[in-house]
Amino acid sequence: MYSACYKLLHISAPFSNAISGSLGAVVNFLINRYWSFGSTQNSVGSQLWKFVIVVCGSILLKSTGIHFLVDVYHFNFCFRSYLSSCLFL
């Protein structure tokens, strides 16, 4: 998703990361809630707000790192994923 946003739609690297990270987070939350943990007793809202805080923090850190790597230091956009994941996770 990141590559499609960045290369095909010409969206900036940090915003492409935010889009792909958000879509991945939705899938992650749904799969983990219903399939991995089978957690349907608690309300979605009580679990979702905690998950959103963690995901927003992660996306913010990675997008900041990607901005510097791609936009400031002109690293290849494909290499940024590996490097920013190592640095900011």
C-alpha positions as CSV (number, residue, x, y, z in Angstrom):
1,M,0.0,0.0,0.0
2,Y,2.8,2.4,0.8
3,S,4.5,1.9,-2.6
4,A,1.2,2.4,-4.4
5,C,0.5,5.6,-2.6
6,Y,4.0,6.9,-3.0
7,K,4.8,5.9,-6.6
8,L,1.4,5.7,-8.3
9,L,-0.6,8.3,-6.4
10,H,2.4,10.6,-5.8
11,I,1.5,11.1,-2.1
12,S,4.4,12.1,0.2
13,A,6.4,9.4,1.9
14,P,5.2,10.2,5.5
15,F,1.6,10.5,4.5
16,S,1.8,7.2,2.4
17,N,3.1,5.6,5.6
18,A,0.2,6.9,7.6
19,I,-2.3,5.6,5.1
20,S,-0.7,2.1,4.9
21,G,-0.2,2.0,8.7
22,S,-3.8,2.9,9.3
23,L,-5.2,0.3,7.0
24,G,-2.9,-2.3,8.5
25,A,-4.0,-1.3,12.0
26,V,-7.7,-1.8,11.1
27,V,-6.9,-5.3,9.8
28,N,-4.7,-6.1,12.7
29,F,-7.3,-5.0,15.3
30,L,-10.1,-7.0,13.7
31,I,-8.0,-10.2,13.2
32,N,-6.6,-10.0,16.7
33,R,-9.9,-9.2,18.4
34,Y,-12.0,-11.9,16.8
35,W,-9.6,-14.6,15.6
36,S,-6.4,-14.5,17.7
37,F,-7.9,-13.7,21.1
38,G,-11.6,-14.4,20.6
39,S,-12.2,-11.3,22.8
40,T,-15.9,-10.5,22.2
41,Q,-16.9,-10.0,25.9
42,N,-15.5,-6.5,26.2
43,S,-16.9,-3.7,24.2
44,V,-15.1,-2.7,21.0
45,G,-14.8,0.9,22.3
46,S,-12.9,-0.2,25.5
47,Q,-10.3,-2.1,23.5
48,L,-10.2,0.3,20.5
49,W,-9.2,3.5,22.2
50,K,-6.1,1.8,23.7
51,F,-5.2,0.3,20.4
52,V,-5.6,3.6,18.6
53,I,-3.2,5.4,21.0
54,V,-0.5,2.8,20.4
55,V,-1.0,2.8,16.6
56,C,-1.0,6.6,16.4
57,G,2.3,6.7,18.4
58,S,3.8,4.1,16.1
59,I,2.7,5.9,12.9
60,L,3.9,9.2,14.2
61,L,7.4,7.8,15.0
62,K,7.7,6.0,11.7
63,S,6.3,8.9,9.6
64,T,8.8,11.3,11.2
65,G,11.6,8.9,10.6
66,I,10.5,8.4,7.0
67,H,10.3,12.1,6.4
68,F,13.9,12.6,7.4
69,L,15.1,9.5,5.5
70,V,13.3,10.1,2.3
71,D,12.6,13.8,2.1
72,V,15.6,15.3,3.9
73,Y,18.4,12.7,3.4
74,H,17.1,11.4,0.1
75,F,17.2,7.6,0.9
76,N,15.5,5.3,-1.5
77,F,11.8,5.0,-0.5
78,C,12.0,1.2,-0.4
79,F,15.0,1.2,1.9
80,R,13.2,3.5,4.3
81,S,10.8,0.8,5.6
82,Y,13.6,-1.5,6.8
83,L,15.6,1.3,8.3
84,S,12.8,3.2,10.0
85,S,11.4,-0.1,11.4
86,C,14.7,-0.9,13.0
87,L,15.1,2.6,14.4
88,F,11.6,3.4,15.6
89,L,10.0,0.1,16.7
